[in-house]
Amino acid sequence: MTRHPPYQHDGSVSTLREVVELYNRGGHKNPYLDVKMEPLGLSPAEVDAIVAFLETLEGQGYEDKAPQAFPQ
């Protein structure tokens, strides 16, 4: 999860922390923002905990490379 920044559909966010902080603020205000998108109200410690959790999702033994060939 942390191996391929930038994040978001447009590559506008550089780190997982920035992603969590963006959602915590309720996103970027714009005419297309869903009306259901609201600030999360997370504390700094909660933001830290979410980022730490996301960083654990990489696991061990994960190979971050394409296979040499696909099955035919």
C-alpha positions in Angstrom: 0.0 0.0 0.0 2.8 2.4 0.8 4.9 1.3 -2.2 3.2 3.3 -5.0 2.6 7.0 -4.2 1.2 9.3 -5.3 -2.3 8.5 -4.1 -5.8 9.4 -5.2 -7.2 9.1 -8.7 -5.3 12.2 -9.8 -2.0 11.6 -8.0 -2.5 14.7 -5.9 -1.5 13.2 -2.5 2.1 12.2 -1.7 1.8 10.2 1.5 -0.7 8.0 3.3 -0.7 10.5 6.2 -1.9 13.2 3.7 -4.6 10.8 2.5 -5.9 10.3 6.0 -5.7 14.0 6.8 -7.5 14.8 3.6 -10.4 12.6 4.6 -10.3 13.8 8.1 -10.8 17.4 6.8 -13.8 16.2 4.7 -12.0 16.3 1.3 -11.3 19.3 -0.9 -14.4 21.5 -1.3 -15.5 21.6 -4.9 -18.8 21.4 -6.8 -18.5 17.6 -7.3 -17.8 16.7 -3.7 -20.5 14.3 -2.4 -22.8 16.0 0.1 -22.3 13.0 2.4 -18.6 13.7 2.7 -18.0 15.2 6.1 -14.9 15.8 8.3 -14.1 12.8 10.4 -13.0 14.6 13.5 -10.1 12.3 14.2 -7.5 13.3 16.8 -3.8 13.4 15.8 -3.3 10.1 17.7 -6.2 8.5 15.7 -4.6 9.7 12.4 -1.3 8.2 13.6 -3.0 4.9 14.4 -4.7 4.7 11.0 -1.5 5.4 9.1 0.3 2.8 11.2 -2.4 0.3 10.4 -2.3 1.0 6.7 1.5 0.6 6.7 1.1 -2.9 8.2 -1.0 -4.1 5.2 2.1 -4.6 3.1 2.8 -7.8 4.9 6.0 -9.9 4.5 7.0 -11.7 1.4 5.0 -9.4 -0.9 6.7 -9.2 -4.3 6.3 -5.9 -5.9 7.1 -6.8 -9.5 5.2 -8.2 -12.4 5.5 -11.9 -13.3 7.9 -12.8 -16.1 5.0 -14.4 -18.0 1.3 -15.0 -17.6 -0.3 -18.4 -18.0 -1.4 -19.2 -21.5 
